[in-house]
Each structure stands twice: as structure tokens, then as C-alpha cells.
Amino acid sequence: MLALGPALLAAPHVARAEAAWPERPVRFIVPFPGGSTPDLTGRFVASHFSDVFGQPFVVENRAGAGGNIGTDVVAKANDGHTIGLSINGPLATAPALYPSLPYDPTKDLKIVSLLVRGGQVLAVNPKLPVQDFASFVAYAKAHPAELTYGSVGAGSGGHLAMEDIKARTGIRLEHVPYKGFGQATLDLVAGRISATVATAAAVLPQIREGALRALAVTSAKRMPQLPEVPTLAEAGLPDATSYGWQALIVPTGTPEERVGRFAREARVALATPKAQQAMEASAFEVVTGTPEEAAAFVQAESQRWGEVIRRLGLKLEG
């Protein structure tokens, strides 16, 4: 009996230590500005986590470099009280794009769960004399290197989707990177750039107002929010389907039990009617799951887009 005493005493101590986490407020890093769709998603998750974990999960917007800056903050965190959200660029394509990254997404991060995904929209300024994807391609070929397009940064989903379109069609457009969707959309409406491939949330209001014209969507099916806009496959580009997606991430070394609970609670956070309505309004769908499913998905995305990046010969400076 005496030999069992220390073990029996230790077990409750371990349970109390884990149950006490978090011991203080937790940083929730969102690598895009306030008001963006990742910020909206992150705040739904952070608010729910604050309720169930009993400490504030404070959203910290660390925008820049297509999400790489904020993702790097999570990767380097060693305080045990930092988690975050990231997107396809920093997690799936950055290793192929950048000769040197300040973080390694496969070694420094764990993918907790996918959160949401949404097709992107190819939109143009309505003063551009094109009405559909075919006339856009024809106009671009007739005016080589005269058109520009904006994205939220080199290596972002919109950047790669447009580069893939360029490679498939032979058109030429100059890339103009922005720090966020807001300024890119404003410049597109003002005619300072010609086109964009952006998340639907960034351009839906302007499309509905007639300030922008949607030519195609990158999702496999037409978006309920834009039922009249064809997919790229319908417009003549098979196998060009792509999505912008967001995932919950933590630093490597985060206890597996905590990672599992984060995944379960993220699913609860985004299953509420309020969250579902907000995601639908932004043309995103909730796609939460297990850490294993998320890791497999990100690996598949990395392979697919890595092949595209290498085929196009894209390399970016960090």
C-alpha cells in the first residue's frame, strides 16, 4: 500500500494542473486585419474558447506578407498561451514559394482543425470592356501586359489562382500585392487595378452594387450568393477549382489532449446559428474536423500547389 501512495497522490495533481489551463489570458493570433473574414472566424472561435476555458482569448491582428507574419508569431510562441488561425498560403504554399521561411509549417506548427472554406471570385472593374471570362481572356491577349490584378499578397490563394489562370490561358497581367482585401477592393472599384481573384466576402457587396463585375468563381459548384456566375470549369478551365480556407493552429509541443479539445470546441463554436449565418453571408462553409483530417488536407494542398508553383517557376523573397 505504501508503494502505491505516491502514484495515487500524483494523479490528482496532474489532473488539476491540466484542468487549470489556461492560467492567464491567451493570445489568439489572426494574420489579417480586423474586419476581414479570417478575423470574423477567429472572433467566433476566440469568444467560444473564452467561455469554455474560463480565460479571455484575446484576438491579436498581426497582418502582413499574406499571413506569414502572424503565422510565424504562432510558430515561435513558447509561452503555452498562444494559438492562432492561418490560411492556405502560409500553411500549404509558402514552403514552395520562399527559398527561406522564418518558420517551418510542418515542424513548428500543428494543424488543429480546418475551420471554413470558400471559393474565390474573379472580378473586374466594370469599365473594362469584358462581359464574361472568354472576353476577359481575349481582351487580355489583345492588350498584353497592360492589365493588373490585386491580391492580399504574394503566395496568397488569389495570387496563385490568378497565376494558374494566366498559365492556362497564356494571358499576361501584372501582380499588385496588398496587405488586405479592403484596399485591393477599393483600388479595383476606383480602376487603379483591372482585376482580382478574391474571397467572395471581399467583393460581394461591390458586385451586388454594380461597382464590380464577377466573371467566374473558383469553387467546384456555383456559389449560392452568385448563382448566375459560372465556375472556371464551366468557363473552359477544367481542374482549376480552388478554395480559400482557414485553419486553427498551435505551436508544436502543445499537448495532444489540448489539441483535441481545441478541435472539438472549434466545431461547437462554428455550429451556432449566428456563426453559420455569418459564414454563409461571407460565402464560406464550415468544414471543421479532426486534427488528423486537417493535417491530411493541408498535406494534399501543399502537394497540389507545390506542383503548380514549381511548374510556373514562382519564387518569392521573404
Residue pairs with C-beta under 8 A, 6 or more apart in sequence:
18 255
18 257
18 258
21 53
21 80
21 258
22 53
22 54
22 55
22 81
23 55
23 81
24 55
24 81
25 55
25 56
25 57
25 58
25 81
26 49
26 53
26 55
26 56
26 57
26 58
26 81
26 82
26 83
27 57
27 58
27 60
27 77
27 81
27 82
27 83
27 84
28 42
28 45
28 46
28 49
28 57
28 58
28 59
28 60
28 83
28 84
28 85
29 60
29 62
29 70
29 71
29 73
29 74
29 82
29 83
29 84
29 85
30 36
30 38
30 39
30 42
30 59
30 60
30 61
30 62
30 70
30 84
30 85
31 38
31 61
31 62
31 63
31 64
31 67
31 68
31 69
31 70
31 71
31 73
31 84
31 85
31 86
31 87
31 90
32 38
32 39
32 61
32 63
32 67
32 70
32 87
32 152
32 180
33 39
33 61
33 63
33 179
33 180
33 182
34 61
35 182
36 180
36 181
36 182
37 116
37 118
37 199
37 201
37 202
37 246
37 282
37 284
38 67
38 85
38 87
38 246
39 59
39 61
40 278
40 282
41 85
41 115
41 116
41 246
41 270
41 279
41 284
42 59
42 84
42 85
43 59
44 269
44 270
44 272
44 274
44 275
44 278
45 57
45 85
45 115
45 248
45 265
45 266
45 269
45 270
46 57
46 58
46 59
47 57
47 269
48 265
48 266
48 268
48 269
49 57
49 262
49 265
49 269
50 56
50 57
52 265
52 268
57 83
61 70
62 69
62 70
62 73
63 69
63 70
63 179
63 180
64 70
64 153
64 179
65 153
65 154
65 318
66 89
66 90
66 94
66 152
66 153
66 154
66 155
66 156
66 159
66 177
67 86
67 87
67 89
67 90
67 152
67 153
67 156
68 89
68 90
68 94
68 101
68 102
68 155
68 318
70 84
70 86
70 90
71 84
71 86
71 90
71 91
71 103
71 105
71 109
71 249
72 90
72 101
72 102
72 103
73 82
73 84
74 82
74 83
74 84
74 86
74 109
74 249
74 250
74 251
75 102
75 103
75 104
75 105
75 108
75 109
75 251
76 102
76 103
76 108
76 251
77 251
78 251
78 253
80 254
82 251
83 112
83 248
83 249
83 250
83 254
83 262
84 248
84 249
84 250
85 115
85 246
85 247
85 248
85 249
86 109
86 246
86 247
86 249
87 156
87 157
87 244
87 245
87 246
87 247
88 157
88 243
88 244
88 245
88 301
88 305
89 153
89 155
89 156
89 157
89 160
90 105
91 105
91 109
91 111
91 247
91 249
91 298
91 301
91 302
92 105
92 298
92 301
92 302
92 305
93 155
93 160
93 301
93 302
93 305
93 306
93 309
94 101
94 105
94 155
95 101
95 104
95 105
95 106
95 302
95 306
96 302
96 305
96 306
96 309
96 310
97 154
97 155
97 309
97 314
97 315
97 316
98 155
98 315
98 316
98 317
98 318
99 315
99 317
99 318
100 318
101 318
102 318
103 109
105 298
107 252
108 251
108 252
109 249
109 250
109 251
109 252
110 249
110 250
110 251
110 252
110 254
110 259
110 291
110 295
111 247
111 248
111 249
111 291
111 294
111 295
111 298
112 247
112 248
112 249
112 250
112 259
112 262
112 263
112 266
112 291
112 294
113 247
113 248
113 262
113 263
113 266
113 267
113 288
113 289
113 290
113 291
113 293
113 294
114 245
114 246
114 247
114 287
114 288
114 289
114 293
114 294
114 297
115 245
115 246
115 247
115 248
115 266
115 270
115 286
115 287
115 288
116 245
116 246
116 270
116 279
116 284
116 285
116 286
116 287
117 243
117 244
117 245
117 246
117 284
117 285
117 287
118 199
118 200
118 201
118 219
118 243
118 244
118 245
118 282
118 283
118 284
118 285
119 200
119 217
119 218
119 219
119 220
119 223
119 231
119 241
119 242
119 243
119 244
119 283
120 157
120 158
120 161
120 197
120 198
120 199
120 200
120 217
120 218
120 219
120 242
120 243
120 244
121 197
121 198
121 199
121 200
121 203
121 204
121 207
121 214
121 216
121 217
121 218
121 223
121 226
121 229
122 133
122 136
122 162
122 165
122 195
122 196
122 197
122 214
122 215
122 216
122 217
122 218
122 232
123 188
123 195
123 196
123 197
123 198
123 203
123 206
123 207
123 212
123 213
123 214
123 215
124 130
124 136
124 188
124 194
124 195
124 212
124 213
124 215
125 188
125 189
125 191
125 193
125 194
125 195
125 212
125 213
126 210
126 211
126 212
126 213
127 191
128 136
128 139
128 147
128 194
128 195
128 213
129 135
129 139
130 136
130 138
130 139
130 213
130 215
131 213
132 215
132 230
132 235
133 215
133 216
133 230
133 232
133 235
133 236
134 235
134 236
136 195
136 215
137 169
137 171
139 147
140 147
140 169
140 171
140 172
140 173
141 169
141 170
141 171
144 171
144 172
145 172
145 173
145 174
147 171
147 172
147 173
147 174
147 194
147 195
148 173
148 174
148 175
148 176
148 193
148 194
148 195
149 162
149 173
149 174
149 175
149 176
149 193
149 194
149 195
149 196
149 197
150 158
150 175
150 176
150 177
150 178
150 184
150 187
150 188
150 193
150 195
150 196
150 198
151 158
151 159
151 162
151 175
151 176
151 177
151 178
151 184
151 196
151 197
151 198
152 158
152 159
152 177
152 178
152 179
152 180
152 181
152 184
152 198
153 159
153 177
153 178
153 179
154 175
154 177
154 316
155 316
157 197
157 199
157 242
157 243
157 244
158 196
158 197
158 198
158 199
158 244
159 175
159 177
159 197
160 242
160 305
160 308
160 309
160 314
161 197
161 218
161 240
161 242
162 173
162 175
162 195
162 196
162 197
163 175
163 308
163 312
163 314
164 240
164 242
164 308
164 312
165 171
165 197
165 232
165 237
165 240
166 172
166 173
167 308
167 311
167 312
168 237
168 240
169 237
173 194
173 195
176 184
176 187
176 193
178 184
178 187
181 198
181 199
181 201
181 202
182 202
184 193
184 196
184 198
184 202
185 196
185 198
185 202
185 203
185 206
185 212
187 193
188 194
188 195
188 196
188 203
188 206
188 212
189 206
189 211
189 212
196 202
196 203
197 218
199 244
199 282
199 283
199 284
200 217
200 223
200 225
200 226
200 282
200 283
200 284
201 281
201 282
201 283
201 284
203 212
203 214
204 225
204 226
204 282
204 283
206 212
207 213
207 214
207 226
214 226
214 229
215 229
215 235
216 229
216 230
216 231
216 232
216 234
216 235
217 223
217 226
217 229
217 230
217 231
217 232
218 231
218 232
218 240
218 241
218 242
218 243
219 231
219 241
219 243
220 231
220 233
220 241
221 231
222 229
222 230
222 231
222 234
223 229
223 283
224 280
224 283
225 283
226 283
231 241
232 240
232 241
233 239
233 240
233 241
245 287
245 301
247 294
247 298
248 262
248 263
248 266
250 258
250 259
250 262
259 291
260 290
260 291
263 288
263 289
263 290
263 291
263 294
266 288
267 288
267 289
269 275
270 276
270 279
270 286
270 288
271 286
271 288
275 286
276 286
279 285
279 286
